[in-house]
């Protein structure tokens, strides 16, 4: 992880140190968003992994800066916006996954659920008694 050097504690120097990991997170979010729009699974995996690493570095950097109470407000706001974008992309991906699962269920139904088979017979299992056939 990238630790903030203790020697440069001026607000301007700290802002510059926090800017770089935040720019990396924002860049990863943009690349991941583009990959999601293109439905490029390989790029999605690559950019999601890179985003995960960038977020870890940014959170560590911002946490260290927050302990000293020196996180500039505009950078804190940008980090919150990036967090919102991550949540929105996660929600979008969850919806796409649910839609895909529903489509697969329609195309490839599971076990019989007590309805008629292709031969017209009821496929329900008898519950211990004799079944009546007409």
C-alpha positions as CSV (number, residue, x, y, z in Angstrom):
1,X,0.0,0.0,0.0
2,X,1.1,3.6,-0.5
3,X,1.7,5.3,2.8
4,X,1.7,9.1,2.9
5,X,5.1,10.5,3.8
6,X,5.1,12.3,7.1
7,X,7.4,15.1,6.0
8,X,5.0,16.9,3.6
9,X,2.1,17.7,5.9
10,X,1.0,21.0,4.3
11,X,-2.6,21.0,2.9
12,X,-1.4,21.6,-0.6
13,X,1.1,18.7,-0.5
14,X,-1.4,16.4,1.1
15,X,-4.0,17.3,-1.5
16,X,-1.5,16.4,-4.3
17,X,-0.7,13.1,-2.6
18,X,-4.5,12.2,-2.3
19,X,-5.2,13.4,-5.9
20,X,-3.2,10.7,-7.6
21,X,-5.0,7.6,-6.0
22,X,-8.3,9.4,-6.6
23,X,-7.5,10.0,-10.2
24,X,-6.7,6.3,-10.6
25,X,-10.1,5.3,-9.0
26,X,-11.9,7.7,-11.4
27,X,-10.0,6.4,-14.4
28,X,-10.8,2.8,-13.4
29,X,-14.5,3.7,-13.0
30,X,-14.6,5.2,-16.5
31,X,-12.9,2.2,-18.1
32,X,-15.1,-0.2,-16.2
33,X,-18.2,1.7,-17.2
34,X,-17.2,1.6,-20.9
35,X,-16.5,-2.1,-20.7
36,X,-19.9,-2.7,-19.1
37,X,-21.6,-0.7,-21.9
38,X,-19.7,-2.8,-24.5
39,X,-20.5,-6.0,-22.5
40,X,-16.9,-7.0,-22.9
41,X,-16.5,-9.6,-20.2
42,X,-12.7,-9.8,-20.4
43,X,-12.3,-6.0,-20.1
44,X,-14.9,-6.0,-17.3
45,X,-12.9,-8.5,-15.3
46,X,-9.6,-6.6,-15.9
47,X,-11.0,-3.2,-15.0
48,X,-12.9,-4.5,-12.0
49,X,-9.7,-6.0,-10.6
50,X,-7.8,-2.8,-11.3
51,X,-10.6,-0.7,-9.6
52,X,-10.5,-3.0,-6.6
53,X,-6.7,-2.3,-6.2
54,X,-7.1,1.4,-6.8
55,X,-9.9,1.7,-4.2
56,X,-7.8,-0.1,-1.7
57,X,-4.9,2.4,-2.2
58,X,-7.2,5.4,-2.2
59,X,-9.0,4.3,1.0
60,X,-5.7,3.7,2.8
61,X,-4.4,7.1,1.7
62,X,-7.6,8.9,2.7
63,X,-7.8,7.0,6.0
64,X,-4.3,8.0,6.9
65,X,-5.0,11.6,6.0
66,X,-8.3,11.6,7.9
67,X,-6.6,10.6,11.1
68,X,-4.7,13.9,11.0
69,X,-7.9,15.7,10.0
70,X,-6.4,17.0,6.8
71,X,-8.6,15.7,4.0
72,X,-9.5,18.6,1.7
73,X,-13.3,18.9,1.3
74,X,-13.2,18.9,-2.5
75,X,-11.3,15.6,-2.5
76,X,-13.5,14.1,0.1
77,X,-16.5,15.0,-2.1
78,X,-14.9,13.4,-5.2
79,X,-14.2,10.2,-3.2
80,X,-17.9,10.1,-2.1
81,X,-19.0,10.6,-5.7
82,X,-16.6,7.8,-6.8
83,X,-18.2,5.6,-4.1
84,X,-21.7,6.4,-5.5
85,X,-20.5,5.4,-9.0
86,X,-19.2,2.1,-7.7
87,X,-22.6,1.4,-6.0
88,X,-24.4,2.4,-9.2
89,X,-22.2,0.1,-11.4
90,X,-22.7,-2.8,-8.8
91,X,-26.5,-2.3,-9.0
92,X,-26.4,-2.2,-12.8
93,X,-24.4,-5.4,-12.9
94,X,-26.7,-7.1,-10.4
95,X,-29.7,-6.2,-12.5
96,X,-28.1,-7.5,-15.7
97,X,-27.2,-10.7,-13.8
98,X,-30.8,-11.2,-12.6
99,X,-32.1,-10.6,-16.1
100,X,-29.7,-13.2,-17.5
101,X,-30.7,-15.7,-14.8
102,X,-34.4,-15.2,-15.7
103,X,-33.7,-15.7,-19.4
104,X,-31.7,-18.9,-18.7
105,X,-34.6,-20.1,-16.5
106,X,-37.0,-19.6,-19.4
107,X,-34.8,-21.2,-21.9
108,X,-33.7,-24.1,-19.7
109,X,-36.4,-24.9,-17.2
110,X,-35.4,-27.0,-14.2
111,X,-37.1,-30.0,-12.8
112,X,-40.8,-30.7,-13.4
113,X,-43.0,-28.7,-11.1
114,X,-46.2,-30.7,-11.1
115,X,-47.5,-29.6,-14.5
116,X,-48.3,-31.7,-17.6
117,X,-45.4,-33.2,-19.5
118,X,-45.0,-33.2,-23.3
119,X,-47.1,-36.4,-23.3
120,X,-50.0,-34.8,-21.5
121,X,-49.6,-36.7,-18.3
122,X,-49.5,-35.0,-15.0
123,X,-46.0,-35.5,-13.6
124,X,-46.9,-35.0,-9.9
125,X,-45.6,-37.7,-7.6
126,X,-48.2,-39.6,-5.7
127,X,-48.3,-38.8,-2.1
128,X,-48.6,-42.3,-0.8
129,X,-52.1,-43.0,-2.1
130,X,-53.3,-44.5,-5.3
131,X,-53.9,-42.0,-8.0
132,X,-57.2,-41.9,-9.8
133,X,-57.0,-42.0,-13.6
134,X,-59.8,-41.1,-15.9
